[in-house]
Amino acid sequence: MINAGIIANLPGDAVIEAPGYVDRNGISMPRIGELPLGPAAVCNASISVQRLAVEAAVHGDDQLLRQAFMMDPLVGAVCNPREIWQMVDELLVAQSQWLPQYEAASREAASRLAAGPLVSTCNYEGAARLHVKTVDEMRLDRAASNKNAAEADKGKERSASSGQT
């Protein structure tokens, strides 16, 4: 839904998810009030990135598009600026038929990609760029896997320290 004041500390024109109900009057969303500052900051950062991406798309501005990618917290967590620049070039070339507003930028991106040198990429699995173990690998080291899983059970740790079992 469009926020329209449902969440007080988010922009009124932002699209939000919030509890609501449907009745004979349609969809109703009660006022939530303000989000705690941390979640509101995360939401506002995402809203700003989305606004950048929309402006980029409306105006066919590949510089704004690159800024949106660079400001996105998930992309920034796994890619450096050179990787992001190349990724946007690859996107513009691969999706050029669906992005006519970027026609000139797509041609320039194709030229850059053809000229190289390209940033080397790896076939990582997962955002953390760590090796993801297969079930067979975990089976081989079952004791370590069980220990790791047990350490992740924070409830177990609290029970032990408070004398509860």
C-alpha positions in Angstrom: 0.0 0.0 0.0 1.0 3.6 -0.3 2.1 4.7 3.1 0.0 7.9 3.4 0.9 8.3 7.1 0.3 4.7 8.1 4.0 4.6 9.3 4.7 8.1 10.5 8.4 8.2 10.0 8.5 6.9 6.4 7.7 9.1 3.4 4.0 9.3 2.6 4.4 8.2 -1.0 6.5 5.1 -0.1 5.1 1.7 -0.8 4.9 -0.3 2.5 3.8 -3.5 4.0 1.9 -3.3 7.3 -0.9 -5.2 9.0 -4.3 -4.6 7.6 -7.7 -6.2 7.0 -10.2 -6.6 4.2 -13.9 -6.0 4.7 -16.8 -4.7 2.6 -15.1 -1.3 2.5 -12.0 -2.8 0.9 -8.5 -2.9 2.3 -8.1 -1.0 5.5 -4.7 -0.3 7.1 -4.7 1.1 10.7 -2.1 3.7 11.6 1.0 2.1 13.0 2.8 5.2 14.3 6.5 5.4 14.2 9.0 2.6 13.6 11.9 2.4 16.0 14.8 4.5 14.7 16.9 1.6 13.5 14.3 -0.1 11.3 13.2 3.3 10.0 16.7 4.2 9.0 17.1 0.9 7.1 13.7 1.5 5.4 14.6 5.1 4.5 17.9 4.0 3.0 16.1 1.5 0.8 13.5 4.0 -0.2 16.3 6.4 -1.3 17.9 3.7 -3.4 14.6 2.9 -5.0 14.0 6.5 -5.7 17.4 6.7 -7.4 16.6 3.7 -9.5 13.2 5.1 -10.6 14.7 8.4 -11.6 17.4 6.5 -13.5 14.8 4.5 -15.3 12.4 7.4 -16.1 15.2 9.5 -17.5 17.4 6.7 -19.0 20.3 8.0 -16.8 22.9 5.3 -16.4 24.9 7.4 -14.0 21.9 7.5 -11.6 21.5 3.8 -12.2 25.1 3.1 -11.2 24.6 5.3 -8.1 21.5 3.3 -7.1 23.5 0.0 -7.4 26.4 1.5 -5.4 24.1 2.7 -2.7 22.2 -0.5 -2.3 23.3 -2.1 0.9 23.1 -5.7 -0.4 25.1 -4.9 -3.6 27.7 -2.9 -1.6 28.1 -5.8 0.8 29.5 -8.1 -1.9 30.8 -5.9 -4.7 33.4 -3.1 -4.9 32.8 -0.1 -7.1 34.7 -1.5 -10.1 32.6 -4.7 -9.9 29.4 -2.7 -9.6 30.3 -0.6 -12.6 31.0 -3.8 -14.7 27.8 -5.5 -13.4 25.7 -2.5 -14.5 27.5 -2.6 -17.9 26.7 -6.3 -18.2 23.0 -5.7 -17.2 22.6 -2.9 -19.7 24.0 -5.1 -22.5 22.1 -8.3 -21.5 18.8 -6.5 -21.0 19.1 -3.8 -23.7 15.9 -5.0 -25.6 13.9 -4.3 -22.4 15.6 -1.0 -21.5 15.2 1.2 -24.6 15.7 4.4 -22.5 19.4 3.3 -22.0 20.1 2.7 -25.7 23.2 4.9 -25.9 24.4 3.7 -22.5 24.0 0.1 -23.6 26.1 0.7 -26.7 28.8 2.4 -24.6 28.7 -0.5 -22.1 29.1 -3.1 -24.9 32.1 -1.2 -26.2 33.7 -1.1 -22.7 33.0 -4.8 -22.2 34.5 -5.7 -25.6 37.6 -3.6 -25.0 38.3 -5.0 -21.5 40.2 -5.6 -19.4 37.3 -6.9 -17.3 37.2 -7.3 -13.5 37.7 -11.0 -12.8 34.8 -12.6 -11.2 34.5 -15.8 -9.2 31.6 -18.3 -8.9 30.8 -17.6 -5.3 27.8 -19.0 -3.7 26.2 -16.9 -1.0 26.6 -13.2 -0.1 29.5 -13.8 2.2 31.6 -15.3 -0.6 32.3 -18.4 1.6 32.4 -21.9 0.4 29.0 -23.5 0.9 29.4 -27.0 2.1 27.5 -29.8 0.5 25.5 -32.3 2.6 28.2 -34.9 1.9 30.9 -32.5 3.1 28.9 -31.9 6.3 28.4 -35.6 6.8 32.2 -36.2 6.7 32.7 -33.7 9.5 29.5 -34.4 11.5 31.0 -33.7 14.9 32.1 -30.2 13.9 28.8 -29.5 12.3 26.9 -30.6 15.4 29.2 -28.4 17.6 28.6 -25.4 15.3 24.9 -25.9 15.4 24.9 -26.3 19.2 26.8 -23.1 19.6 24.2 -21.3 17.6 21.5 -22.3 20.0 21.7 -19.3 22.3 18.7 -20.5 24.4 20.7 -23.5 25.4 23.5 -21.2 26.6 21.2 -19.0 28.7 19.6 -22.1 30.3 23.0 -23.5 31.3 24.1 -20.2 32.8 20.9 -19.6 34.8 21.0 -23.1 36.3 18.0 -24.3 34.2 18.1 -27.4 32.1 
